[in-house]
Amino acid sequence: MKKIILTAFSAFLLFTAKAQQANTIRQRLSELNTITDPTALTAKLKELQQGTVEENYLVAYSYYSSKGMAEQADNLQNEILKKFPKGRLALQQKIQEIGEISDLDGRDKSFVALYKEYPDENFGFLTYSLSQDFAARGDDAKMRFYADIYGKGATDGKGNPIAKDAIYAMMAGSMVKANPELAAGYLKYGVDAAKASLAEMKASSSPDPNLLSRAQNNYFAVLTNYVTALSNGKDAEKGYQEGQKAYLALQEDKTADPRSLKYLEGAYVQTLIKTKRFKEALPYLENAVKEDHANQAMMEQLKTAYIAVNGSDSGYQGYESNLLVIQEEKLQAEIAKMAINKPAPDFELKDVDGNLVKLSDLKGKVVVLDFWATWCGPCKASFPAMQKAVDKYKNDPNVKFLFLHTWEKGSGDPTTNAKKYVTDNEYSFEVLMDLRDPKTNASAVASAYKVDGIPTKIIIDTHGQIRFSTSGFGADADKAVRELSNMITFAKKG
């Protein structure tokens, strides 16, 4: 039977349970957690796993899941699915299976069949993601179909239903490339609504700083999408006018989030390019290169703008090289600020083939540790960049990459699963298994390195000292490799 993998039982409650039932289960779980006597707790769990009410079983299941008791959770899951084939956990399994279908049309077909079976259900994130996927395709009808279903259970921070047009505007952010004209129409409503909400909050005598910041960021996010849609459509001039007005206003706002300014700046620069205002665009493009924010398309725009301003490409190669030198110097300075210096805990782990690997045996080399797991989406999303890094250093005997699979979840043998994933995707990674301790449920090496989220990358220098520790994943693979390469170069110096 297919395993339902949940990062938290709250996800199950959020996406598939009725609000009233979800709150009841949460409350009952909280009460269960207050029982300190082991005998009483065992008796209560046994009592919950009897009778014909699925909610009782779900309380016990949520307890096992929250405590990392995988075997008990797996066994109870199977029992629930057999006893309640049309119940909430069975529905969650169907939702998960649809989410795992890679083909969008296949997901759509499977969901429509499920929706006929459960027309009154709140499918939460599944319908949200399907609406955005169809928006990215430019399919207005399907975008609205799924947005309408999502909207049945969508509420704002105060618990009020979200207006249908606001939800369309939310989804239309994914439509700015495929159907910019239509997206601009939806987004105009979103801009006006977000602006009005922000003005109302600012007018309050004592606005909540967090809510105010959120409202401000929301306004500039939808405004950025609107400007982008206009510049991608038939009225690029209007996009320029809106972009310039908004960008100048945000520059004057001392409370504005710098990230919002950067996103809006990117959209504004694109309007300058689209309307052939190359002289105005050139300083922004230059700065984007210096700050390492320029992708390949922007590098091409830089050359186009340079030629338009200077009349030819004479001297361009030297001009670009100078910008890249500044970029590298800035990156090296940022990397140096990130550096730390503390002993790397030694460890000995088996790789996926059963061979023992000991960190202390690698002294004299720079060692890159990548903590990951097969269930971790951002970890897997970072792997193409990590493969580039591995390939770059494959002939360097003084650099070693180790990918530590940690915090395993779900059914099946984690070693087999990890090896299969890496092999199926043709990654040339050396994978070590940082398995959970059966007693503590902790992965020892992850704990020793104080890993609190994955992916996490640790760079250890030639003397066995940790020099860098980074978390998360940046979508720009080339930039990620450059940053990691600079860390390795720094660590080589000891």
Secondary structure, 3 states (H helix, E strand, C coil): CCCCCCCCHHHHHHHHCCHHHHHHHHHHHHHHHCCCCHHHHHHHHHHHCCCCCHHHHHHHHHHHHHCCCHHHHHHHHHHHHHHCCCCHHHHHHHHHHHHCCCCHHHHHHHHHHHHHHCCCCCCCHHHHHHHHHHHHHCCHHHHHHHHHHHHCCCECCCCCECCHHHHHHHHHCCCCCCCHHHHHHHHHHHHHHHHHHHHHHHCCCCCCHHHHHHHHHHHHHHHHHHHHHHHHCCCHHHHHHHHHHHHHHHHHCCCCCHHHHHHHHHHHHHHHHHCCCHHHHHHHHHHHHHCCCCCHHHHHHHHHHHHHHHCCCCCHHHHHHHHHHHHHHHHHHHHHHHCCCEECCCCEEEECCCCEEEHHHHCCCEEEEEEECCCCHHHHHCHHHHHHHHHHCCCCCCEEEEEEEECCCCCCCHHHHHHHHHHHCCCCCCEEEECECCCCCCEHHHHHCCCCCCCEEEEECCCCEEEEEEECCCCCHHHHHHHHHHHHHHHHCC
